[in-house]
């Protein structure tokens, strides 16, 4: 099976990376404006004592403008931290550690031979002490590119199967898939944190409004404000959810088929990779991986999908194609 289209895939991933980077500031500033809208609703009383609520656009704009520099500075610092410490972040999320040549020369020999075959610098090698089977590639440049394997996959796969898996992960690095995924993980992490902050802020505004209402002993006081903050919270949550989905769309399912093709071409043994995928699919779960954004790194999603309606709907947005389909395509060659 000949692996074609590597330059096209690299160009596509580069475009997606740039798009995510450009889109992210707009997303953050938009969420900040929605949050500021909570403070834009003002309550007055007419000459008869009836409560009237109106929206002050100028107040919202002024608050938003005053907060923008702080938001940009905080997000900028966060991105710098993520850029320089993404390796440590992935290790912490997966429980991985460096694997030395002395500890396992077999793995080092396989990786070195494949890297020499495709003419790429050798990445770092990490290991996860877990009997279950999985692997992933990560990193954003030659200094941070890493292939990570579990002890289970090392012990249960033969050399040809391991070469197929490692070839698959090296292709992700060659295609710069890992760069797009890491950017997505960082962005989703920031969005989740900001959503938590915004939700807590809205909750505090809701509680404050409720206490103020009780103190004033107004029969209907705070009712409009309560509805406003609840709607604002729903809007923020909805925006964050769909923006998370957008970042996943930047990570096309095709990347897994491309990596399968690249791994098969690199090893000249597509059936070995198909056999490896079949073994991994029987036991891919990892106890230490709780974050969905990190789970998308793995060659097969580490969590077995439930069969209820909601999980089937979620699978429509999955970053991984069907393992059975991947195996079927590999076994055609």
Secondary structure as UniProt FT lines:
FT   HELIX           6..36
FT   HELIX           37..40
FT   STRAND          41..45
FT   TURN            47..48
FT   STRAND          51..55
FT   HELIX           57..94
FT   STRAND          96..98
FT   TURN            101..103
FT   HELIX           105..118
FT   STRAND          124..128
FT   STRAND          135..138
FT   TURN            142..144
FT   STRAND          146..150
FT   HELIX           151..156
FT   HELIX           159..174
FT   TURN            175..176
FT   HELIX           177..216
FT   TURN            221..222
FT   HELIX           223..249
FT   HELIX           254..267
FT   HELIX           270..282
FT   TURN            287..288
FT   HELIX           292..295
FT   TURN            296..297
FT   HELIX           309..315
FT   TURN            316..317
FT   HELIX           323..330
FT   TURN            331..332
//
